[in-house]
Amino acid sequence: MSGQPRVPDALIRGFARVWTRLAGGAVEERECVAGRLMIWRGHEGQAQALPDRMYGLMGPNRESVHPDELPSGLWVNLPPGVATPDAEPHCLGHTLQASTVETAWASLRRVGRQGVDKARRMGCRLDELTDHEYLELAGLKARAMGGREPAPELLAALRDTFGAEHVHLTGVRVELAPVAAVLAVRVGAYGMLVDGASDRTHWDKNPNNLAVWKAVSSLVSGGCTAVDYGFSPVGAGDARFKDHMGGRATPLYQALGTGQSL
């Protein structure tokens, strides 16, 4: 909607299953005026569509959703291109649209392309990482930013849900040390960068630029025409980085339902 590629229902349903496997609870699908909701319920009765920065509305049939069109008390992460009246964006999303690797490269800002080139000059090289190496990098990022470390079974849950061939782990090393990683999932012609992590002691070499570019170019060469860079807080530094790396920003809204009870 609004020129945004539609988020596949299979991506939202798949992430709901992954989240339930990692966090427990249960999911249910419910029709609403604006489309179909994918709702997660925790063991303590809380409900959200969906948690952990994932969209919860499938097949939206409008560009604006009023809170009274959603179940009362339910927080819903609306997909790109769908707003809620009189609300400020909850986050920013970034999407790169390209049909070839060449057009994807051209979508990067000059500073993004320079970052990729610098990484290569500084000795960063693409290489496979083990799941353990990715989790170590993700743990470093979480501790540095005060966030939650990924569950050890995250990659297994993604592979079991989406198929191992559709889950991509891009790695960058300096000499033998893993310094950056990007975890991505592909559903049809839609790719999503699930997570990126790196070792801050190597940021001067721009390994993140190389890791993101490789992840994006691999998705596009594999048939993706849209790559979703995920959620960024409004004004956050990673939003600028995603813009440098070819993602074009769109506001993302979160609505609290005021309609009939669940």
Secondary structure in CASP SS format (residue, H / E / C, confidence):
PFRMAT SS
TARGET T0000
AUTHOR 0000-0000-0000
METHOD secondary structure of the structure
MODEL  1
M C 1.00
S C 1.00
G C 1.00
Q C 1.00
P C 1.00
R C 1.00
V C 1.00
P C 1.00
D H 1.00
A H 1.00
L H 1.00
I H 1.00
R H 1.00
G H 1.00
F H 1.00
A H 1.00
R H 1.00
V H 1.00
W H 1.00
T H 1.00
R H 1.00
L H 1.00
A H 1.00
G C 1.00
G C 1.00
A E 1.00
V E 1.00
E E 1.00
E E 1.00
R E 1.00
E E 1.00
C E 1.00
V C 1.00
A C 1.00
G E 1.00
R E 1.00
L E 1.00
M E 1.00
I E 1.00
W E 1.00
R E 1.00
G C 1.00
H C 1.00
E C 1.00
G C 1.00
Q C 1.00
A E 1.00
Q E 1.00
A E 1.00
L C 1.00
P C 1.00
D C 1.00
R C 1.00
M C 1.00
Y C 1.00
G C 1.00
L E 1.00
M E 1.00
G C 1.00
P C 1.00
N C 1.00
R C 1.00
E C 1.00
S E 1.00
V C 1.00
H C 1.00
P H 1.00
D H 1.00
E H 1.00
L C 1.00
P C 1.00
S E 1.00
G C 1.00
L C 1.00
W E 1.00
V E 1.00
N E 1.00
L C 1.00
P C 1.00
P C 1.00
G C 1.00
V C 1.00
A E 1.00
T C 1.00
P C 1.00
D C 1.00
A C 1.00
E C 1.00
P C 1.00
H C 1.00
C E 1.00
L E 1.00
G E 1.00
H E 1.00
T E 1.00
L E 1.00
Q E 1.00
A C 1.00
S C 1.00
T C 1.00
V H 1.00
E H 1.00
T H 1.00
A H 1.00
W H 1.00
A H 1.00
S H 1.00
L C 1.00
R C 1.00
R H 1.00
V H 1.00
G H 1.00
R H 1.00
Q H 1.00
G H 1.00
V H 1.00
D H 1.00
K H 1.00
A H 1.00
R H 1.00
R H 1.00
M C 1.00
G C 1.00
C E 1.00
R E 1.00
L E 1.00
D C 1.00
E C 1.00
L C 1.00
T C 1.00
D H 1.00
H H 1.00
E H 1.00
Y H 1.00
L H 1.00
E H 1.00
L H 1.00
A H 1.00
G H 1.00
L H 1.00
K H 1.00
A H 1.00
R H 1.00
A H 1.00
M H 1.00
G C 1.00
G C 1.00
R C 1.00
E C 1.00
P C 1.00
A C 1.00
P C 1.00
E C 1.00
L H 1.00
L H 1.00
A H 1.00
A H 1.00
L H 1.00
R H 1.00
D H 1.00
T H 1.00
F H 1.00
G C 1.00
A H 1.00
E H 1.00
H H 1.00
V E 1.00
H E 1.00
L E 1.00
T E 1.00
G E 1.00
V E 1.00
R E 1.00
V E 1.00
E C 1.00
L C 1.00
A E 1.00
P E 1.00
V E 1.00
A E 1.00
A E 1.00
V E 1.00
L E 1.00
A E 1.00
V E 1.00
R E 1.00
V E 1.00
G C 1.00
A C 1.00
Y E 1.00
G E 1.00
M E 1.00
L E 1.00
V E 1.00
D E 1.00
G E 1.00
A E 1.00
S E 1.00
D C 1.00
R H 1.00
T H 1.00
H H 1.00
W H 1.00
D H 1.00
K H 1.00
N C 1.00
P H 1.00
N H 1.00
N H 1.00
L H 1.00
A H 1.00
V H 1.00
W H 1.00
K H 1.00
A H 1.00
V H 1.00
S H 1.00
S H 1.00
L H 1.00
V H 1.00
S H 1.00
G C 1.00
G C 1.00
C C 1.00
T C 1.00
A E 1.00
V E 1.00
D E 1.00
Y E 1.00
G E 1.00
F E 1.00
S E 1.00
P C 1.00
V C 1.00
G C 1.00
A C 1.00
G H 1.00
D H 1.00
A H 1.00
R H 1.00
F H 1.00
K H 1.00
D H 1.00
H H 1.00
M C 1.00
G C 1.00
G C 1.00
R E 1.00
A E 1.00
T E 1.00
P E 1.00
L E 1.00
Y C 1.00
Q E 1.00
A E 1.00
L E 1.00
G C 1.00
T C 1.00
G C 1.00
Q C 1.00
S E 1.00
L C 1.00
END
